[in-house]
Amino acid sequence: MVSETAVKVDVKPKQAQVFVDGYYAGIADDLNGVFKHLRTTPGGHEISICLDGYRTMNQNIYVAPGTTFKLKLTLDKLAPGASSDSQQ
């Protein structure tokens, strides 16, 4: 049996939004678990994680055919007045 190609999303806070290659994929908590994950095509993808009040994180990943890539991130809380795309 061939396993599917997927990304397991372990992100805190769990209510963060997940985007793959610029397209909305869902809420992080809905994409993490034994039977919950993000199905993808094999190859390179840009994952963006964002939530109001937190710094947006972008990560380029490569998912090999028939594997599950485990993405584990914790978003940094923004300082008062900072924007999610500003650099420190």
N, CA, C and O atoms as a Maestro MAE file, in Angstrom:
{
 s_m_m2io_version
 :::
 2.0.0
}

f_m_ct {
 s_m_title
 :::
 protein
 m_atom[352] {
  # First column is atom index #
  i_m_mmod_type
  r_m_x_coord
  r_m_y_coord
  r_m_z_coord
  i_m_residue_number
  s_m_chain_name
  s_m_pdb_residue_name
  s_m_pdb_atom_name
  i_m_atomic_number
  :::
  1 25 0.847 -1.186 0.000 1 A "MET " " N  " 7
  2 3 0.000 0.000 0.000 1 A "MET " " CA " 6
  3 2 0.886 1.241 0.000 1 A "MET " " C  " 6
  4 15 1.814 1.333 0.804 1 A "MET " " O  " 8
  5 25 0.619 2.188 -0.880 2 A "VAL " " N  " 7
  6 3 1.398 3.423 -0.962 2 A "VAL " " CA " 6
  7 2 0.810 4.441 0.005 2 A "VAL " " C  " 6
  8 15 -0.392 4.703 -0.004 2 A "VAL " " O  " 8
  9 25 1.681 5.014 0.845 3 A "SER " " N  " 7
  10 3 1.190 6.032 1.773 3 A "SER " " CA " 6
  11 2 1.051 7.362 1.037 3 A "SER " " C  " 6
  12 15 1.694 7.589 0.011 3 A "SER " " O  " 8
  13 25 0.214 8.224 1.569 4 A "GLU " " N  " 7
  14 3 -0.025 9.508 0.922 4 A "GLU " " CA " 6
  15 2 1.048 10.522 1.294 4 A "GLU " " C  " 6
  16 15 1.778 10.347 2.269 4 A "GLU " " O  " 8
  17 25 1.128 11.563 0.514 5 A "THR " " N  " 7
  18 3 2.042 12.658 0.769 5 A "THR " " CA " 6
  19 2 1.271 13.715 1.554 5 A "THR " " C  " 6
  20 15 0.203 14.159 1.132 5 A "THR " " O  " 8
  21 25 1.834 14.119 2.722 6 A "ALA " " N  " 7
  22 3 1.100 15.026 3.589 6 A "ALA " " CA " 6
  23 2 2.043 15.830 4.476 6 A "ALA " " C  " 6
  24 15 3.236 15.540 4.568 6 A "ALA " " O  " 8
  25 25 1.479 16.852 5.130 7 A "VAL " " N  " 7
  26 3 2.192 17.648 6.121 7 A "VAL " " CA " 6
  27 2 1.397 17.571 7.416 7 A "VAL " " C  " 6
  28 15 0.199 17.854 7.432 7 A "VAL " " O  " 8
  29 25 2.064 17.189 8.500 8 A "LYS " " N  " 7
  30 3 1.459 17.201 9.825 8 A "LYS " " CA " 6
  31 2 1.850 18.532 10.455 8 A "LYS " " C  " 6
  32 15 3.035 18.835 10.588 8 A "LYS " " O  " 8
  33 25 0.861 19.320 10.841 9 A "VAL " " N  " 7
  34 3 1.085 20.687 11.298 9 A "VAL " " CA " 6
  35 2 0.948 20.756 12.813 9 A "VAL " " C  " 6
  36 15 -0.152 20.638 13.354 9 A "VAL " " O  " 8
  37 25 2.080 20.951 13.495 10 A "ASP " " N  " 7
  38 3 2.102 21.113 14.949 10 A "ASP " " CA " 6
  39 2 2.531 22.548 15.231 10 A "ASP " " C  " 6
  40 15 3.719 22.838 15.376 10 A "ASP " " O  " 8
  41 25 1.543 23.444 15.307 11 A "VAL " " N  " 7
  42 3 1.807 24.875 15.444 11 A "VAL " " CA " 6
  43 2 1.108 25.402 16.679 11 A "VAL " " C  " 6
  44 15 -0.021 25.021 16.986 11 A "VAL " " O  " 8
  45 25 1.799 26.285 17.382 12 A "LYS " " N  " 7
  46 3 1.203 26.981 18.532 12 A "LYS " " CA " 6
  47 2 1.253 28.458 18.242 12 A "LYS " " C  " 6
  48 15 2.287 28.942 17.781 12 A "LYS " " O  " 8
  49 25 0.199 29.198 18.484 13 A "PRO " " N  " 7
  50 3 -1.117 28.774 18.957 13 A "PRO " " CA " 6
  51 2 -1.866 27.947 17.913 13 A "PRO " " C  " 6
  52 15 -1.693 28.114 16.705 13 A "PRO " " O  " 8
  53 25 -2.692 27.065 18.423 14 A "LYS " " N  " 7
  54 3 -3.394 26.099 17.577 14 A "LYS " " CA " 6
  55 2 -4.428 26.728 16.650 14 A "LYS " " C  " 6
  56 15 -4.849 26.099 15.679 14 A "LYS " " O  " 8
  57 25 -4.846 27.973 16.940 15 A "GLN " " N  " 7
  58 3 -5.850 28.632 16.099 15 A "GLN " " CA " 6
  59 2 -5.228 29.423 14.941 15 A "GLN " " C  " 6
  60 15 -5.941 30.132 14.231 15 A "GLN " " O  " 8
  61 25 -3.911 29.311 14.742 16 A "ALA " " N  " 7
  62 3 -3.233 30.003 13.638 16 A "ALA " " CA " 6
  63 2 -3.732 29.482 12.290 16 A "ALA " " C  " 6
  64 15 -4.109 28.318 12.155 16 A "ALA " " O  " 8
  65 25 -3.723 30.368 11.303 17 A "GLN " " N  " 7
  66 3 -4.134 30.004 9.952 17 A "GLN " " CA " 6
  67 2 -2.936 29.474 9.173 17 A "GLN " " C  " 6
  68 15 -1.821 29.977 9.313 17 A "GLN " " O  " 8
  69 25 -3.177 28.454 8.353 18 A "VAL " " N  " 7
  70 3 -2.121 27.817 7.568 18 A "VAL " " CA " 6
  71 2 -2.396 28.048 6.082 18 A "VAL " " C  " 6
  72 15 -3.503 27.814 5.596 18 A "VAL " " O  " 8
  73 25 -1.361 28.512 5.370 19 A "PHE " " N  " 7
  74 3 -1.434 28.720 3.928 19 A "PHE " " CA " 6
  75 2 -0.350 27.881 3.266 19 A "PHE " " C  " 6
  76 15 0.772 27.796 3.767 19 A "PHE " " O  " 8
  77 25 -0.686 27.264 2.142 20 A "VAL " " N  " 7
  78 3 0.281 26.480 1.365 20 A "VAL " " CA " 6
  79 2 0.357 27.095 -0.025 20 A "VAL " " C  " 6
  80 15 -0.642 27.175 -0.738 20 A "VAL " " O  " 8
  81 25 1.547 27.523 -0.394 21 A "ASP " " N  " 7
  82 3 1.767 28.127 -1.711 21 A "ASP " " CA " 6
  83 2 0.781 29.269 -1.976 21 A "ASP " " C  " 6
  84 15 0.311 29.451 -3.100 21 A "ASP " " O  " 8
  85 25 0.476 30.035 -0.922 22 A "GLY " " N  " 7
  86 3 -0.401 31.190 -1.052 22 A "GLY " " CA " 6
  87 2 -1.888 30.905 -0.924 22 A "GLY " " C  " 6
  88 15 -2.695 31.833 -0.967 22 A "GLY " " O  " 8
  89 25 -2.269 29.645 -0.769 23 A "TYR " " N  " 7
  90 3 -3.682 29.277 -0.663 23 A "TYR " " CA " 6
  91 2 -4.019 28.846 0.764 23 A "TYR " " C  " 6
  92 15 -3.262 28.108 1.394 23 A "TYR " " O  " 8
  93 25 -5.164 29.313 1.264 24 A "TYR " " N  " 7
  94 3 -5.611 28.959 2.611 24 A "TYR " " CA " 6
  95 2 -5.853 27.452 2.705 24 A "TYR " " C  " 6
  96 15 -6.558 26.874 1.877 24 A "TYR " " O  " 8
  97 25 -5.254 26.818 3.733 25 A "ALA " " N  " 7
  98 3 -5.391 25.371 3.905 25 A "ALA " " CA " 6
  99 2 -6.219 25.002 5.132 25 A "ALA " " C  " 6
  100 15 -6.771 23.904 5.194 25 A "ALA " " O  " 8
  101 25 -6.315 25.913 6.119 26 A "GLY " " N  " 7
  102 3 -7.104 25.620 7.309 26 A "GLY " " CA " 6
  103 2 -6.459 26.148 8.575 26 A "GLY " " C  " 6
  104 15 -5.466 26.874 8.541 26 A "GLY " " O  " 8
  105 25 -7.054 25.760 9.695 27 A "ILE " " N  " 7
  106 3 -6.563 26.132 11.024 27 A "ILE " " CA " 6
  107 2 -5.586 25.052 11.485 27 A "ILE " " C  " 6
  108 15 -5.818 23.862 11.273 27 A "ILE " " O  " 8
  109 25 -4.496 25.475 12.113 28 A "ALA " " N  " 7
  110 3 -3.438 24.538 12.524 28 A "ALA " " CA " 6
  111 2 -3.978 23.349 13.312 28 A "ALA " " C  " 6
  112 15 -3.571 22.214 13.064 28 A "ALA " " O  " 8
  113 25 -4.882 23.586 14.251 29 A "ASP " " N  " 7
  114 3 -5.394 22.496 15.089 29 A "ASP " " CA " 6
  115 2 -6.154 21.455 14.275 29 A "ASP " " C  " 6
  116 15 -6.223 20.289 14.663 29 A "ASP " " O  " 8
  117 25 -6.728 21.875 13.140 30 A "ASP " " N  " 7
  118 3 -7.467 20.940 12.281 30 A "ASP " " CA " 6
  119 2 -6.538 20.116 11.387 30 A "ASP " " C  " 6
  120 15 -6.993 19.204 10.697 30 A "ASP " " O  " 8
  121 25 -5.236 20.432 11.396 31 A "LEU " " N  " 7
  122 3 -4.280 19.764 10.510 31 A "LEU " " CA " 6
  123 2 -3.214 18.993 11.287 31 A "LEU " " C  " 6
  124 15 -2.139 18.715 10.755 31 A "LEU " " O  " 8
  125 25 -3.507 18.647 12.545 32 A "ASN " " N  " 7
  126 3 -2.550 17.956 13.395 32 A "ASN " " CA " 6
  127 2 -3.249 16.836 14.148 32 A "ASN " " C  " 6
  128 15 -4.196 17.083 14.894 32 A "ASN " " O  " 8
  129 25 -2.796 15.630 13.959 33 A "GLY " " N  " 7
  130 3 -3.360 14.493 14.675 33 A "GLY " " CA " 6
  131 2 -3.175 13.218 13.882 33 A "GLY " " C  " 6
  132 15 -2.680 13.237 12.755 33 A "GLY " " O  " 8
  133 25 -3.574 12.114 14.478 34 A "VAL " " N  " 7
  134 3 -3.394 10.809 13.838 34 A "VAL " " CA " 6
  135 2 -4.107 10.754 12.492 34 A "VAL " " C  " 6
  136 15 -3.545 10.273 11.508 34 A "VAL " " O  " 8
  137 25 -5.337 11.244 12.449 35 A "PHE " " N  " 7
  138 3 -6.118 11.195 11.205 35 A "PHE " " CA " 6
  139 2 -6.318 12.573 10.586 35 A "PHE " " C  " 6
  140 15 -7.057 12.715 9.612 35 A "PHE " " O  " 8
  141 25 -5.663 13.592 11.148 36 A "LYS " " N  " 7
  142 3 -5.818 14.955 10.645 36 A "LYS " " CA " 6
  143 2 -4.461 15.457 10.173 36 A "LYS " " C  " 6
  144 15 -3.509 15.509 10.951 36 A "LYS " " O  " 8
  145 25 -4.372 15.824 8.906 37 A "HIS " " N  " 7
  146 3 -3.149 16.370 8.348 37 A "HIS " " CA " 6
  147 2 -3.483 17.060 7.034 37 A "HIS " " C  " 6
  148 15 -4.618 17.012 6.560 37 A "HIS " " O  " 8
  149 25 -2.502 17.683 6.472 38 A "LEU " " N  " 7
  150 3 -2.672 18.444 5.243 38 A "LEU " " CA " 6
  151 2 -2.125 17.623 4.081 38 A "LEU " " C  " 6
  152 15 -0.918 17.390 4.004 38 A "LEU " " O  " 8
  153 25 -2.986 17.187 3.187 39 A "ARG " " N  " 7
  154 3 -2.541 16.436 2.014 39 A "ARG " " CA " 6
  155 2 -1.902 17.404 1.021 39 A "ARG " " C  " 6
  156 15 -2.437 18.481 0.760 39 A "ARG " " O  " 8
  157 25 -0.763 17.013 0.476 40 A "THR " " N  " 7
  158 3 -0.062 17.849 -0.487 40 A "THR " " CA " 6
  159 2 0.430 16.994 -1.652 40 A "THR " " C  " 6
  160 15 0.383 15.764 -1.611 40 A "THR " " O  " 8
  161 25 0.889 17.664 -2.664 41 A "THR " " N  " 7
  162 3 1.575 16.971 -3.756 41 A "THR " " CA " 6
  163 2 3.043 16.842 -3.366 41 A "THR " " C  " 6
  164 15 3.544 17.664 -2.598 41 A "THR " " O  " 8
  165 25 3.730 15.854 -3.864 42 A "PRO " " N  " 7
  166 3 5.166 15.750 -3.592 42 A "PRO " " CA " 6
  167 2 5.901 16.968 -4.150 42 A "PRO " " C  " 6
  168 15 5.489 17.545 -5.157 42 A "PRO " " O  " 8
  169 25 6.986 17.351 -3.491 43 A "GLY " " N  " 7
  170 3 7.803 18.452 -3.983 43 A "GLY " " CA " 6
  171 2 7.903 19.590 -2.992 43 A "GLY " " C  " 6
  172 15 7.571 19.448 -1.815 43 A "GLY " " O  " 8
  173 25 8.368 20.723 -3.493 44 A "GLY " " N  " 7
  174 3 8.581 21.899 -2.658 44 A "GLY " " CA " 6
  175 2 7.312 22.709 -2.465 44 A "GLY " " C  " 6
  176 15 6.500 22.846 -3.380 44 A "GLY " " O  " 8
  177 25 7.153 23.239 -1.269 45 A "HIS " " N  " 7
  178 3 5.996 24.070 -0.927 45 A "HIS " " CA " 6
  179 2 6.430 25.169 0.030 45 A "HIS " " C  " 6
  180 15 7.353 24.989 0.824 45 A "HIS " " O  " 8
  181 25 5.742 26.328 -0.056 46 A "GLU " " N  " 7
  182 3 5.950 27.392 0.914 46 A "GLU " " CA " 6
  183 2 4.768 27.373 1.884 46 A "GLU " " C  " 6
  184 15 3.613 27.516 1.483 46 A "GLU " " O  " 8
  185 25 5.079 27.196 3.155 47 A "ILE " " N  " 7
  186 3 4.052 27.184 4.192 47 A "ILE " " CA " 6
  187 2 4.121 28.511 4.933 47 A "ILE " " C  " 6
  188 15 5.197 28.932 5.356 47 A "ILE " " O  " 8
  189 25 2.975 29.172 5.094 48 A "SER " " N  " 7
  190 3 2.881 30.410 5.868 48 A "SER " " CA " 6
  191 2 1.906 30.181 7.008 48 A "SER " " C  " 6
  192 15 0.822 29.628 6.817 48 A "SER " " O  " 8
  193 25 2.303 30.611 8.192 49 A "ILE " " N  " 7
  194 3 1.470 30.482 9.387 49 A "ILE " " CA " 6
  195 2 1.239 31.885 9.925 49 A "ILE " " C  " 6
  196 15 2.194 32.627 10.154 49 A "ILE " " O  " 8
  197 25 -0.027 32.255 10.130 50 A "CYS " " N  " 7
  198 3 -0.289 33.602 10.626 50 A "CYS " " CA " 6
  199 2 -1.475 33.625 11.587 50 A "CYS " " C  " 6
  200 15 -2.372 32.784 11.530 50 A "CYS " " O  " 8
  201 25 -1.442 34.616 12.468 51 A "LEU " " N  " 7
  202 3 -2.508 34.849 13.440 51 A "LEU " " CA " 6
  203 2 -2.363 36.279 13.925 51 A "LEU " " C  " 6
  204 15 -1.251 36.722 14.213 51 A "LEU " " O  " 8
  205 25 -3.469 37.012 14.021 52 A "ASP " " N  " 7
  206 3 -3.422 38.380 14.520 52 A "ASP " " CA " 6
  207 2 -2.722 38.413 15.873 52 A "ASP " " C  " 6
  208 15 -3.009 37.599 16.750 52 A "ASP " " O  " 8
  209 25 -1.800 39.364 16.034 53 A "GLY " " N  " 7
  210 3 -1.074 39.520 17.291 53 A "GLY " " CA " 6
  211 2 0.210 38.706 17.371 53 A "GLY " " C  " 6
  212 15 0.913 38.745 18.382 53 A "GLY " " O  " 8
  213 25 0.521 37.958 16.291 54 A "TYR " " N  " 7
  214 3 1.724 37.125 16.256 54 A "TYR " " CA " 6
  215 2 2.500 37.391 14.979 54 A "TYR " " C  " 6
  216 15 1.918 37.797 13.973 54 A "TYR " " O  " 8
  217 25 3.809 37.168 15.007 55 A "ARG " " N  " 7
  218 3 4.651 37.328 13.822 55 A "ARG " " CA " 6
  219 2 4.372 36.188 12.847 55 A "ARG " " C  " 6
  220 15 4.389 35.017 13.227 55 A "ARG " " O  " 8
  221 25 4.115 36.538 11.590 56 A "THR " " N  " 7
  222 3 3.882 35.546 10.550 56 A "THR " " CA " 6
  223 2 5.181 34.778 10.290 56 A "THR " " C  " 6
  224 15 6.259 35.368 10.226 56 A "THR " " O  " 8
  225 25 5.066 33.466 10.143 57 A "MET " " N  " 7
  226 3 6.233 32.637 9.844 57 A "MET " " CA " 6
  227 2 6.042 31.976 8.487 57 A "MET " " C  " 6
  228 15 4.970 31.456 8.178 57 A "MET " " O  " 8
  229 25 7.097 32.005 7.683 58 A "ASN " " N  " 7
  230 3 7.110 31.357 6.379 58 A "ASN " " CA " 6
  231 2 8.213 30.306 6.394 58 A "ASN " " C  " 6
  232 15 9.304 30.550 6.909 58 A "ASN " " O  " 8
  233 25 7.927 29.143 5.830 59 A "GLN " " N  " 7
  234 3 8.929 28.092 5.766 59 A "GLN " " CA " 6
  235 2 8.795 27.351 4.446 59 A "GLN " " C  " 6
  236 15 7.703 26.943 4.050 59 A "GLN " " O  " 8
  237 25 9.918 27.187 3.778 60 A "ASN " " N  " 7
  238 3 9.961 26.378 2.561 60 A "ASN " " CA " 6
  239 2 10.272 24.946 2.955 60 A "ASN " " C  " 6
  240 15 11.224 24.690 3.693 60 A "ASN " " O  " 8
  241 25 9.467 24.013 2.463 61 A "ILE " " N  " 7
  242 3 9.655 22.602 2.807 61 A "ILE " " CA " 6
  243 2 9.692 21.779 1.537 61 A "ILE " " C  " 6
  244 15 9.256 22.229 0.477 61 A "ILE " " O  " 8
  245 25 10.215 20.572 1.651 62 A "TYR " " N  " 7
  246 3 10.170 19.602 0.559 62 A "TYR " " CA " 6
  247 2 9.533 18.336 1.111 62 A "TYR " " C  " 6
  248 15 9.991 17.786 2.112 62 A "TYR " " O  " 8
  249 25 8.474 17.878 0.453 63 A "VAL " " N  " 7
  250 3 7.771 16.666 0.882 63 A "VAL " " CA " 6
  251 2 8.067 15.577 -0.147 63 A "VAL " " C  " 6
  252 15 7.664 15.673 -1.306 63 A "VAL " " O  " 8
  253 25 8.777 14.540 0.300 64 A "ALA " " N  " 7
  254 3 9.108 13.426 -0.591 64 A "ALA " " CA " 6
  255 2 7.849 12.611 -0.884 64 A "ALA " " C  " 6
  256 15 6.962 12.528 -0.034 64 A "ALA " " O  " 8
  257 25 7.758 12.019 -2.052 65 A "PRO " " N  " 7
  258 3 6.583 11.200 -2.399 65 A "PRO " " CA " 6
  259 2 6.336 10.098 -1.361 65 A "PRO " " C  " 6
  260 15 7.260 9.397 -0.950 65 A "PRO " " O  " 8
  261 25 5.073 9.962 -0.949 66 A "GLY " " N  " 7
  262 3 4.680 8.907 -0.021 66 A "GLY " " CA " 6
  263 2 5.108 9.125 1.416 66 A "GLY " " C  " 6
  264 15 5.094 8.182 2.208 66 A "GLY " " O  " 8
  265 25 5.494 10.365 1.782 67 A "THR " " N  " 7
  266 3 5.922 10.636 3.161 67 A "THR " " CA " 6
  267 2 5.040 11.699 3.807 67 A "THR " " C  " 6
  268 15 4.258 12.379 3.142 67 A "THR " " O  " 8
  269 25 5.191 11.819 5.116 68 A "THR " " N  " 7
  270 3 4.538 12.890 5.877 68 A "THR " " CA " 6
  271 2 5.621 13.775 6.465 68 A "THR " " C  " 6
  272 15 6.474 13.307 7.219 68 A "THR " " O  " 8
  273 25 5.587 15.051 6.120 69 A "PHE " " N  " 7
  274 3 6.528 16.037 6.653 69 A "PHE " " CA " 6
  275 2 5.947 16.577 7.946 69 A "PHE " " C  " 6
  276 15 4.784 16.979 7.980 69 A "PHE " " O  " 8
  277 25 6.737 16.594 9.010 70 A "LYS " " N  " 7
  278 3 6.272 17.113 10.303 70 A "LYS " " CA " 6
  279 2 6.775 18.541 10.469 70 A "LYS " " C  " 6
  280 15 7.979 18.779 10.558 70 A "LYS " " O  " 8
  281 25 5.838 19.493 10.510 71 A "LEU " " N  " 7
  282 3 6.148 20.910 10.669 71 A "LEU " " CA " 6
  283 2 5.803 21.320 12.090 71 A "LEU " " C  " 6
  284 15 4.639 21.261 12.487 71 A "LEU " " O  " 8
  285 25 6.805 21.736 12.863 72 A "LYS " " N  " 7
  286 3 6.578 22.128 14.258 72 A "LYS " " CA " 6
  287 2 7.098 23.548 14.440 72 A "LYS " " C  " 6
  288 15 8.295 23.801 14.307 72 A "LYS " " O  " 8
  289 25 6.186 24.477 14.747 73 A "LEU " " N  " 7
  290 3 6.526 25.888 14.911 73 A "LEU " " CA " 6
  291 2 5.750 26.503 16.069 73 A "LEU " " C  " 6
  292 15 4.644 26.070 16.393 73 A "LEU " " O  " 8
  293 25 6.343 27.509 16.682 74 A "THR " " N  " 7
  294 3 5.649 28.327 17.674 74 A "THR " " CA " 6
  295 2 5.757 29.769 17.228 74 A "THR " " C  " 6
  296 15 6.860 30.293 17.068 74 A "THR " " O  " 8
  297 25 4.617 30.416 17.025 75 A "LEU " " N  " 7
  298 3 4.616 31.816 16.601 75 A "LEU " " CA " 6
  299 2 5.033 32.716 17.758 75 A "LEU " " C  " 6
  300 15 4.687 32.464 18.912 75 A "LEU " " O  " 8
  301 25 5.793 33.785 17.428 76 A "ASP " " N  " 7
  302 3 6.218 34.771 18.424 76 A "ASP " " CA " 6
  303 2 5.153 35.843 18.554 76 A "ASP " " C  " 6
  304 15 4.645 36.361 17.559 76 A "ASP " " O  " 8
  305 25 4.821 36.172 19.806 77 A "LYS " " N  " 7
  306 3 3.853 37.227 20.075 77 A "LYS " " CA " 6
  307 2 4.470 38.567 19.676 77 A "LYS " " C  " 6
  308 15 5.655 38.801 19.912 77 A "LYS " " O  " 8
  309 25 3.673 39.439 19.075 78 A "LEU " " N  " 7
  310 3 4.154 40.750 18.656 78 A "LEU " " CA " 6
  311 2 4.198 41.721 19.828 78 A "LEU " " C  " 6
  312 15 3.369 41.658 20.736 78 A "LEU " " O  " 8
  313 25 5.168 42.612 19.795 79 A "ALA " " N  " 7
  314 3 5.230 43.703 20.763 79 A "ALA " " CA " 6
  315 2 4.119 44.696 20.418 79 A "ALA " " C  " 6
  316 15 3.701 44.768 19.262 79 A "ALA " " O  " 8
  317 25 3.637 45.457 21.391 80 A "PRO " " N  " 7
  318 3 2.592 46.439 21.108 80 A "PRO " " CA " 6
  319 2 3.046 47.397 19.992 80 A "PRO " " C  " 6
  320 15 4.145 47.948 20.045 80 A "PRO " " O  " 8
  321 25 2.184 47.583 18.985 81 A "GLY " " N  " 7
  322 3 2.461 48.494 17.885 81 A "GLY " " CA " 6
  323 2 3.253 47.874 16.738 81 A "GLY " " C  " 6
  324 15 3.413 48.516 15.700 81 A "GLY " " O  " 8
  325 25 3.752 46.649 16.888 82 A "ALA " " N  " 7
  326 3 4.528 46.002 15.825 82 A "ALA " " CA " 6
  327 2 3.585 45.362 14.821 82 A "ALA " " C  " 6
  328 15 2.463 44.988 15.165 82 A "ALA " " O  " 8
  329 25 4.041 45.235 13.574 83 A "SER " " N  " 7
  330 3 3.224 44.547 12.568 83 A "SER " " CA " 6
  331 2 3.764 43.150 12.354 83 A "SER " " C  " 6
  332 15 4.926 42.879 12.656 83 A "SER " " O  " 8
  333 25 2.936 42.264 11.838 84 A "SER " " N  " 7
  334 3 3.306 40.859 11.707 84 A "SER " " CA " 6
  335 2 4.441 40.625 10.719 84 A "SER " " C  " 6
  336 15 5.104 39.590 10.776 84 A "SER " " O  " 8
  337 25 4.677 41.579 9.806 85 A "ASP " " N  " 7
  338 3 5.743 41.382 8.828 85 A "ASP " " CA " 6
  339 2 6.994 42.200 9.136 85 A "ASP " " C  " 6
  340 15 7.925 42.227 8.332 85 A "ASP " " O  " 8
  341 25 7.027 42.874 10.301 86 A "SER " " N  " 7
  342 3 8.207 43.667 10.637 86 A "SER " " CA " 6
  343 2 9.325 42.769 11.159 86 A "SER " " C  " 6
  344 15 9.067 41.707 11.725 86 A "SER " " O  " 8
  345 25 10.559 43.202 10.964 87 A "GLN " " N  " 7
  346 3 11.721 42.410 11.395 87 A "GLN " " CA " 6
  347 2 12.301 43.015 12.672 87 A "GLN " " C  " 6
  348 15 12.286 44.232 12.862 87 A "GLN " " O  " 8
  349 25 12.803 42.158 13.528 88 A "GLN " " N  " 7
  350 3 13.444 42.647 14.756 88 A "GLN " " CA " 6
  351 2 14.931 42.549 14.614 88 A "GLN " " C  " 6
  352 15 15.664 42.909 15.535 88 A "GLN " " O  " 8
  :::
 }
 m_bond[351] {
  # First column is bond index #
  i_m_from
  i_m_to
  i_m_order
  :::
  1 1 2 1
  2 2 3 1
  3 3 4 2
  4 3 5 1
  5 5 6 1
  6 6 7 1
  7 7 8 2
  8 7 9 1
  9 9 10 1
  10 10 11 1
  11 11 12 2
  12 11 13 1
  13 13 14 1
  14 14 15 1
  15 15 16 2
  16 15 17 1
  17 17 18 1
  18 18 19 1
  19 19 20 2
  20 19 21 1
  21 21 22 1
  22 22 23 1
  23 23 24 2
  24 23 25 1
  25 25 26 1
  26 26 27 1
  27 27 28 2
  28 27 29 1
  29 29 30 1
  30 30 31 1
  31 31 32 2
  32 31 33 1
  33 33 34 1
  34 34 35 1
  35 35 36 2
  36 35 37 1
  37 37 38 1
  38 38 39 1
  39 39 40 2
  40 39 41 1
  41 41 42 1
  42 42 43 1
  43 43 44 2
  44 43 45 1
  45 45 46 1
  46 46 47 1
  47 47 48 2
  48 47 49 1
  49 49 50 1
  50 50 51 1
  51 51 52 2
  52 51 53 1
  53 53 54 1
  54 54 55 1
  55 55 56 2
  56 55 57 1
  57 57 58 1
  58 58 59 1
  59 59 60 2
  60 59 61 1
  61 61 62 1
  62 62 63 1
  63 63 64 2
  64 63 65 1
  65 65 66 1
  66 66 67 1
  67 67 68 2
  68 67 69 1
  69 69 70 1
  70 70 71 1
  71 71 72 2
  72 71 73 1
  73 73 74 1
  74 74 75 1
  75 75 76 2
  76 75 77 1
  77 77 78 1
  78 78 79 1
  79 79 80 2
  80 79 81 1
  81 81 82 1
  82 82 83 1
  83 83 84 2
  84 83 85 1
  85 85 86 1
  86 86 87 1
  87 87 88 2
  88 87 89 1
  89 89 90 1
  90 90 91 1
  91 91 92 2
  92 91 93 1
  93 93 94 1
  94 94 95 1
  95 95 96 2
  96 95 97 1
  97 97 98 1
  98 98 99 1
  99 99 100 2
  100 99 101 1
  101 101 102 1
  102 102 103 1
  103 103 104 2
  104 103 105 1
  105 105 106 1
  106 106 107 1
  107 107 108 2
  108 107 109 1
  109 109 110 1
  110 110 111 1
  111 111 112 2
  112 111 113 1
  113 113 114 1
  114 114 115 1
  115 115 116 2
  116 115 117 1
  117 117 118 1
  118 118 119 1
  119 119 120 2
  120 119 121 1
  121 121 122 1
  122 122 123 1
  123 123 124 2
  124 123 125 1
  125 125 126 1
  126 126 127 1
  127 127 128 2
  128 127 129 1
  129 129 130 1
  130 130 131 1
  131 131 132 2
  132 131 133 1
  133 133 134 1
  134 134 135 1
  135 135 136 2
  136 135 137 1
  137 137 138 1
  138 138 139 1
  139 139 140 2
  140 139 141 1
  141 141 142 1
  142 142 143 1
  143 143 144 2
  144 143 145 1
  145 145 146 1
  146 146 147 1
  147 147 148 2
  148 147 149 1
  149 149 150 1
  150 150 151 1
  151 151 152 2
  152 151 153 1
  153 153 154 1
  154 154 155 1
  155 155 156 2
  156 155 157 1
  157 157 158 1
  158 158 159 1
  159 159 160 2
  160 159 161 1
  161 161 162 1
  162 162 163 1
  163 163 164 2
  164 163 165 1
  165 165 166 1
  166 166 167 1
  167 167 168 2
  168 167 169 1
  169 169 170 1
  170 170 171 1
  171 171 172 2
  172 171 173 1
  173 173 174 1
  174 174 175 1
  175 175 176 2
  176 175 177 1
  177 177 178 1
  178 178 179 1
  179 179 180 2
  180 179 181 1
  181 181 182 1
  182 182 183 1
  183 183 184 2
  184 183 185 1
  185 185 186 1
  186 186 187 1
  187 187 188 2
  188 187 189 1
  189 189 190 1
  190 190 191 1
  191 191 192 2
  192 191 193 1
  193 193 194 1
  194 194 195 1
  195 195 196 2
  196 195 197 1
  197 197 198 1
  198 198 199 1
  199 199 200 2
  200 199 201 1
  201 201 202 1
  202 202 203 1
  203 203 204 2
  204 203 205 1
  205 205 206 1
  206 206 207 1
  207 207 208 2
  208 207 209 1
  209 209 210 1
  210 210 211 1
  211 211 212 2
  212 211 213 1
  213 213 214 1
  214 214 215 1
  215 215 216 2
  216 215 217 1
  217 217 218 1
  218 218 219 1
  219 219 220 2
  220 219 221 1
  221 221 222 1
  222 222 223 1
  223 223 224 2
  224 223 225 1
  225 225 226 1
  226 226 227 1
  227 227 228 2
  228 227 229 1
  229 229 230 1
  230 230 231 1
  231 231 232 2
  232 231 233 1
  233 233 234 1
  234 234 235 1
  235 235 236 2
  236 235 237 1
  237 237 238 1
  238 238 239 1
  239 239 240 2
  240 239 241 1
  241 241 242 1
  242 242 243 1
  243 243 244 2
  244 243 245 1
  245 245 246 1
  246 246 247 1
  247 247 248 2
  248 247 249 1
  249 249 250 1
  250 250 251 1
  251 251 252 2
  252 251 253 1
  253 253 254 1
  254 254 255 1
  255 255 256 2
  256 255 257 1
  257 257 258 1
  258 258 259 1
  259 259 260 2
  260 259 261 1
  261 261 262 1
  262 262 263 1
  263 263 264 2
  264 263 265 1
  265 265 266 1
  266 266 267 1
  267 267 268 2
  268 267 269 1
  269 269 270 1
  270 270 271 1
  271 271 272 2
  272 271 273 1
  273 273 274 1
  274 274 275 1
  275 275 276 2
  276 275 277 1
  277 277 278 1
  278 278 279 1
  279 279 280 2
  280 279 281 1
  281 281 282 1
  282 282 283 1
  283 283 284 2
  284 283 285 1
  285 285 286 1
  286 286 287 1
  287 287 288 2
  288 287 289 1
  289 289 290 1
  290 290 291 1
  291 291 292 2
  292 291 293 1
  293 293 294 1
  294 294 295 1
  295 295 296 2
  296 295 297 1
  297 297 298 1
  298 298 299 1
  299 299 300 2
  300 299 301 1
  301 301 302 1
  302 302 303 1
  303 303 304 2
  304 303 305 1
  305 305 306 1
  306 306 307 1
  307 307 308 2
  308 307 309 1
  309 309 310 1
  310 310 311 1
  311 311 312 2
  312 311 313 1
  313 313 314 1
  314 314 315 1
  315 315 316 2
  316 315 317 1
  317 317 318 1
  318 318 319 1
  319 319 320 2
  320 319 321 1
  321 321 322 1
  322 322 323 1
  323 323 324 2
  324 323 325 1
  325 325 326 1
  326 326 327 1
  327 327 328 2
  328 327 329 1
  329 329 330 1
  330 330 331 1
  331 331 332 2
  332 331 333 1
  333 333 334 1
  334 334 335 1
  335 335 336 2
  336 335 337 1
  337 337 338 1
  338 338 339 1
  339 339 340 2
  340 339 341 1
  341 341 342 1
  342 342 343 1
  343 343 344 2
  344 343 345 1
  345 345 346 1
  346 346 347 1
  347 347 348 2
  348 347 349 1
  349 349 350 1
  350 350 351 1
  351 351 352 2
  :::
 }
}
